[in-house]
Amino acid sequence: MSAKPQNSVFPANASGLTAEAALEAQRMQRAAAMVTVSNRLERADVPRLLEAAGKVIGQLAEPATVIRIAEKNPDAIWLFARRGRTRAEGFMSALLLNEAGRSALFEGSLNLLDPQDEYLVCQHERPAAIYVWASFTPGILAAGINRVMDRFDSPHYAEADVVSTSFTIRGHRAMVRRGFEHGVWHDGHFLEGFYMIPRRSKTLAERLPRYATHDPVLRPTGIRVVTGFDDMMRVAAVRSAVFIGEQACPFDEEFDGNDLAATHLLALVDNEPAGCMRVRYFGDFAKMERLAVRKEFRTSRTAFELVRASVALCKEKGFRRIYGHAREDYLPFWQHFGFKLKENGAPFAFSDHVFVEMIDDIEPSPTAISLKDGPYRLIRPEGAWHVPGPLELSAARHAHSHSPHM
C-alpha cells in the first residue's frame, strides 16, 4: 500500500515465536477480547483510514486501489475497532501473492502503490506468499492482528511464506522477536531488505546453506564455519573431549599441525558446542576429517548434519571429489552419504585404529564460487559467500577518499 515497504507489527504464529514473543502473544490475546476484527470493507471508510494512516506511515495507495485489492480477495484487508465502536479505527493489509507475484516482490517489479492484478490470488486460490502491505493499528488495536493470523494459519494459507520489511533497529528487533528471519534467498541472491517466516516446503529447502545455519538468537541449534579464535577453542574442546578424553589419543596425534591449514565446521545445540568437522583442500579434491561429536549429543542428528554441511561446503567451493578415512567399523555410516571404498585402497593403521580410504564423487553447487562471480564474493569470510562481507561495505569509502579536495 505504501511507496516503499513499511515496518510491521505482523507476528509469527505460535510455533515460530521466541519465548519472549510467546509471553507478548499471551498478553495480546487478552487484549484481543476488546477488539473486533472484520474483512468486510466499507468503501466510505477507506479514504478516512488512509488519511489517518498516511500521517504515520507516509505515502499510501489510492483509495480506489485499496478497494480493488479487497474486491479481488477480501482476506487482503482487515479492519479493527475497539469493541462497542461501529466505525473502523485501524487496519492491516496484506498482498496475497501468487508465484509470479512473490518473484516480482523480490525483484522489485511489483508496484506497491498499485499492485498488478496478475500477481494477486483470489480468495479460493492458495498464495505463495503473504506480504504485509501496510498496518495501522494504534494502541490496543494491535491486539487484533492475532485474529488475522488465525486466518493466515488456516490450512488454506499455512504453506504461504509470510514476508515483511523493516528499516529501523527497533523494527529489526521486533521482527526477530516475532520469529522472522532476516534476509531472503531469491534466485541465487540474498536480499537483506526483507524479513520472512518461511513456511512453504520449497522455501524451507532453499533457505540458508547447511554450513551457515546457526544464529545465537534465531537458530541456536545449527552449524557455522569457524572464522575466529573463540570458535577454534570450541573445536579444540570438542575434539579433546572425544579423541583425547574418550579414546586416549595422544595430543600430538590429535592436533597434528594441520588445523591452521583447514576449514573447520562447528555444530552447536542450544548454543553449546556439540560437534565439529575439519576439511582440507588439495588439487582436485577435498578431504573431510576429524568428525567429532560429544557423547551428550550422539542421540541427535549432529553427526549427520555435520557431514551434509561439509559436503555442501565442498560443493560450494566447486570440488567434484571428496576423500576421507573411515574406521572399518564406521564405514556403514559414511556409505549412507554416498562414500565408497577407494579403488585398490588397502586398510591401514594409525593412532591404534584400522582405517580404510573412501571417495565420494559429487557435483558442484549451481552457485559454486568461480572467477565469474566478480571480486567481492571472493573476499567474503569463509562460509559466508551468500551475504555481503565487511570489505564490500568498506567500498563506500572509495568515492569519499577519491573526492576532490578544496
C-alpha positions in Angstrom: 0.0 0.0 0.0 3.0 2.3 0.6 5.6 3.6 -1.9 8.2 1.6 -0.1 7.8 -1.4 2.2 6.9 -0.3 5.8 7.7 -1.6 9.2 5.1 -4.0 10.5 3.9 -5.4 13.7 2.8 -8.6 12.0 3.6 -11.5 14.4 4.6 -15.1 13.6 2.3 -17.9 14.5 2.8 -19.6 17.9 5.1 -22.3 16.5 7.6 -19.7 15.3 7.7 -17.4 18.3 10.6 -17.0 20.7 9.9 -17.3 24.4 9.8 -13.6 24.8 7.4 -13.2 21.9 5.2 -16.0 23.3 4.7 -14.0 26.5 3.8 -11.0 24.5 1.4 -13.1 22.4 -0.4 -14.1 25.6 -0.8 -10.5 26.6 -2.1 -9.7 23.2 -4.7 -12.5 23.3 -6.1 -11.0 26.5 -6.3 -7.6 24.8 -7.8 -9.1 21.7 -11.1 -9.6 23.5 -11.5 -5.9 23.5 -11.1 -5.6 19.7 -13.4 -6.5 16.8 -11.9 -7.7 13.5 -13.6 -7.9 10.2 -12.7 -8.2 6.5 -15.9 -6.5 5.4 -14.6 -3.3 3.9 -17.0 -0.4 3.6 -15.9 1.9 0.7 -16.7 5.0 2.7 -14.2 4.0 5.4 -11.2 3.8 3.1 -10.3 7.5 2.5 -10.6 8.3 6.2 -8.4 5.4 7.3 -5.8 6.0 4.6 -5.6 9.7 5.7 -5.1 8.8 9.3 -2.5 6.1 8.4 -0.7 8.3 6.0 0.2 10.8 8.8 2.1 7.9 10.5 3.3 5.8 7.6 3.8 8.1 4.7 2.6 7.8 1.1 0.0 5.1 0.6 -2.0 3.6 -2.2 -5.1 5.5 -3.5 -8.5 4.5 -2.1 -9.6 3.0 -5.4 -6.6 0.7 -5.3 -7.3 -0.5 -1.8 -10.9 -1.2 -2.8 -9.8 -3.1 -5.9 -7.4 -5.3 -3.8 -10.2 -6.0 -1.3 -12.6 -6.9 -4.1 -10.0 -9.3 -5.6 -9.6 -11.0 -2.2 -11.5 -9.9 0.9 -8.8 -11.5 3.1 -6.3 -8.8 2.0 -7.8 -6.0 4.1 -8.8 -6.4 7.7 -10.5 -3.7 9.8 -10.1 -3.2 13.5 -12.2 -1.3 16.0 -12.5 -1.2 19.8 -15.4 -3.3 21.0 -18.6 -1.3 21.1 -17.4 1.1 18.3 -19.3 0.8 15.0 -16.7 2.6 12.8 -13.3 1.1 11.8 -10.4 2.7 13.6 -7.4 0.8 12.1 -6.5 -1.8 9.5 -4.0 -4.4 8.4 -3.5 -5.1 4.8 -1.6 -7.9 3.0 -0.9 -8.7 -0.6 -1.7 -12.3 -1.2 0.7 -13.2 -4.0 0.9 -16.0 -6.5 4.3 -17.4 -7.5 4.9 -14.7 -10.1 3.9 -12.1 -7.6 6.3 -13.5 -5.0 9.1 -13.2 -7.5 8.1 -9.7 -8.6 8.2 -8.6 -5.0 11.8 -9.7 -4.5 12.8 -8.5 -8.0 11.3 -5.0 -7.5 8.8 -5.2 -10.3 5.7 -5.4 -8.1 4.1 -1.9 -7.9 3.5 -1.4 -4.2 1.3 1.6 -4.8 -0.8 -0.1 -7.4 -0.2 -3.8 -7.3 -0.8 -5.6 -10.7 -3.8 -7.9 -10.7 -1.9 -10.7 -12.4 0.3 -11.1 -9.2 -2.6 -11.5 -6.8 -4.7 -14.5 -5.9 -8.4 -14.7 -5.4 -9.9 -15.9 -2.1 -10.3 -19.5 -3.4 -6.7 -19.7 -4.6 -3.7 -20.6 -2.4 -1.0 -17.9 -2.3 2.8 -18.5 -2.5 3.5 -15.5 -0.2 1.7 -13.2 2.2 3.3 -9.8 2.1 2.4 -7.3 4.8 1.4 -4.3 2.7 0.7 -1.8 5.4 -0.5 -1.9 9.0 -2.2 0.9 11.0 -3.2 -0.4 14.5 -2.7 2.3 17.1 -2.9 1.3 20.8 -4.9 -1.7 21.7 -6.0 -2.3 18.1 -2.7 -4.1 17.6 -4.2 -7.0 19.6 -6.4 -7.8 16.7 -3.6 -8.8 14.5 -3.5 -12.2 16.1 -7.0 -12.7 14.9 -5.8 -12.1 11.3 -3.1 -14.6 11.9 -5.7 -17.2 12.9 -7.0 -16.9 9.4 -3.5 -17.0 7.8 -2.6 -20.1 9.9 -5.6 -22.0 8.4 -4.8 -24.8 6.0 -5.7 -22.6 3.1 -2.8 -20.2 3.9 -0.5 -22.2 6.1 2.1 -23.0 3.5 2.5 -19.4 2.2 5.6 -17.6 3.3 5.0 -14.5 5.4 7.1 -11.6 4.3 7.7 -8.2 5.9 10.2 -5.4 5.9 11.9 -3.1 8.4 14.2 -0.1 8.1 15.0 0.6 11.8 16.8 -1.1 14.6 13.6 -1.2 16.6 11.8 -2.8 13.7 14.6 -5.3 13.2 14.4 -6.3 16.8 10.6 -6.6 16.6 10.9 -8.9 13.5 13.4 -11.1 15.1 11.4 -11.3 18.4 8.4 -12.4 16.5 10.1 -15.2 14.6 11.0 -13.6 11.3 14.3 -14.5 9.7 16.4 -11.6 8.4 17.1 -11.8 4.7 15.6 -13.8 1.9 17.2 -16.0 -0.7 15.8 -15.5 -4.2 17.2 -16.7 -7.5 20.6 -17.2 -6.0 20.8 -13.8 -4.4 20.5 -12.9 -0.7 18.1 -9.9 -0.1 18.7 -8.2 3.2 15.8 -5.8 2.8 13.2 -8.4 3.7 12.2 -10.5 6.7 10.5 -13.8 6.3 8.7 -16.6 8.2 9.4 -19.5 5.7 6.5 -21.9 5.6 6.3 -23.4 2.2 8.4 -26.5 1.5 10.2 -25.1 -1.4 11.4 -22.1 0.6 12.4 -24.2 3.6 14.6 -26.3 1.3 16.2 -23.2 -0.2 17.0 -21.3 3.0 20.5 -21.0 4.4 23.4 -23.1 3.3 23.8 -26.1 5.5 27.2 -24.8 6.8 25.7 -21.4 7.8 22.5 -22.3 9.8 23.5 -21.2 13.3 22.3 -17.9 14.8 22.6 -17.4 18.5 19.1 -15.9 18.7 17.1 -17.2 15.7 18.6 -20.6 15.3 20.6 -21.6 18.4 20.9 -25.1 17.1 22.8 -25.2 13.8 26.2 -25.2 12.1 28.7 -22.4 11.3 32.1 -22.1 9.7 34.8 -21.2 12.2 36.3 -17.8 11.5 37.7 -16.8 14.9 39.8 -18.0 17.7 36.9 -18.3 20.1 35.3 -20.9 17.8 38.7 -22.6 17.3 38.8 -23.1 21.1 35.3 -24.6 21.0 36.5 -27.0 18.3 39.6 -27.9 20.3 37.4 -28.5 23.4 35.1 -30.9 21.5 38.0 -32.9 19.9 39.9 -33.0 23.2 36.8 -34.5 25.0 36.2 -37.0 22.2 39.6 -38.1 21.0 41.9 -37.4 23.9 39.4 -37.9 26.7 37.4 -40.9 25.4 39.9 -42.5 23.0 43.2 -41.7 24.8 44.6 -40.3 21.6 48.0 -38.6 22.2 47.9 -34.8 22.0 50.4 -34.5 19.1 48.5 -37.0 17.1 45.1 -35.3 17.5 46.5 -31.8 16.9 48.7 -32.8 14.0 49.8 -29.4 12.6 47.1 -29.2 10.0 44.4 -27.2 11.9 45.6 -23.8 10.7 45.6 -25.1 7.1 42.0 -26.2 7.1 38.3 -25.1 7.3 36.5 -26.1 10.5 32.8 -26.5 10.9 31.3 -26.2 14.4 27.9 -27.6 15.3 26.0 -26.1 18.2 22.9 -27.3 20.1 21.2 -24.5 22.0 24.4 -22.5 21.5 26.5 -25.3 23.2 29.4 -26.7 21.2 28.3 -30.2 20.2 30.4 -31.4 17.3 32.9 -30.4 14.6 34.5 -31.4 11.3 37.7 -30.4 9.6 38.1 -30.0 5.8 41.4 -29.6 3.9 41.8 -28.9 0.2 44.1 -30.4 -2.4 44.4 -30.1 -6.2 41.2 -31.7 -7.4 39.7 -33.0 -4.2 38.8 -32.0 -0.6 39.5 -34.2 2.4 37.0 -34.5 5.2 38.4 -35.5 8.6 38.2 -35.2 12.4 34.5 -35.6 12.7 33.7 -35.5 16.4 30.5 -35.3 18.4 30.4 -35.0 22.2 28.7 -38.1 23.8 25.9 -36.0 25.3 24.7 -35.2 21.7 25.2 -38.5 20.0 21.5 -39.3 20.1 20.9 -36.2 18.0 21.4 -35.7 14.2 24.5 -33.6 14.8 26.9 -36.1 13.1 24.6 -36.4 10.1 24.2 -32.7 9.8 28.0 -32.0 10.0 28.7 -34.4 7.2 26.0 -32.9 5.0 27.2 -29.4 5.8 30.8 -30.3 5.0 29.7 -31.9 1.7 27.7 -28.7 0.9 30.8 -26.6 1.6 32.9 -28.6 -0.7 30.3 -28.3 -3.4 30.1 -24.6 -3.0 33.9 -24.4 -3.5 33.5 -26.3 -6.8 35.0 -29.6 -5.8 33.9 -32.8 -7.6 35.5 -35.3 -5.3 35.8 -35.8 -1.6 38.3 -38.1 0.0 38.3 -39.4 3.6 39.4 -42.1 6.0 36.9 -44.2 7.9 37.4 -46.6 10.7 36.4 -50.0 9.4 33.6 -50.3 12.0 32.2 -46.8 11.0 32.2 -47.4 7.2 28.4 -48.0 7.0 27.9 -44.6 8.4 29.9 -43.0 5.6 28.3 -45.1 3.0 25.0 -43.6 4.0 26.2 -40.4 2.4 27.4 -42.0 -0.8 31.1 -42.6 0.1 32.6 -45.7 -1.5 35.8 -47.6 -0.8 38.7 -46.2 -2.8 39.6 -48.5 -5.6 42.8 -50.5 -4.8 42.9 -49.0 -1.4 44.1 -51.3 1.4 43.3 -50.9 5.1 46.0 -49.0 7.1 46.5 -48.1 10.7 47.3 -45.1 12.8 46.6 -43.9 16.3 45.7 -47.5 17.3 42.8 -47.9 14.8 42.5 -49.5 11.4 41.1 -47.2 8.6 40.0 -47.5 5.0 40.2 -44.9 2.3 36.9 -43.7 0.8 35.8 -41.5 -2.1 32.6 -39.6 -2.8 32.0 -38.1 -6.3 29.9 -35.0 -6.1 28.5 -32.3 -8.4 29.5 -28.7 -7.6 26.7 -26.4 -6.4 24.9 -24.3 -9.1 26.2 -21.3 -7.1 29.8 -22.6 -6.7 32.4 -20.0 -6.3 34.2 -19.1 -9.6 36.1 -16.3 -11.2 32.8 -15.2 -12.9 31.5 -14.1 -9.5 33.5 -10.9 -9.5 35.9 -9.7 -6.8 33.6 -9.1 -3.8 32.2 -12.6 -3.4 35.8 -14.0 -3.4 36.8 -11.8 -0.4 33.8 -12.6 1.8 34.5 -14.6 5.0 34.9 -18.3 4.6 31.4 -20.0 4.6 29.6 -16.6 4.3 29.7 -16.3 0.5 25.9 -15.9 0.5 25.9 -12.5 2.2 27.8 -9.2 1.7 31.1 -9.1 3.6 32.8 -6.3 5.5 35.1 -5.4 2.6 32.1 -4.8 0.4 30.7 -2.4 2.9 34.1 -0.7 3.0 33.8 0.1 -0.7 31.5 3.0 0.2 34.6 4.8 1.4 36.2 4.7 -2.0 34.2 7.6 -3.5 34.8 9.7 -0.4 38.6 9.1 -0.3 39.0 10.0 -4.0 36.8 13.1 -4.0 38.4 16.4 -4.9 39.7 18.4 -2.0 39.4 22.2 -1.7 
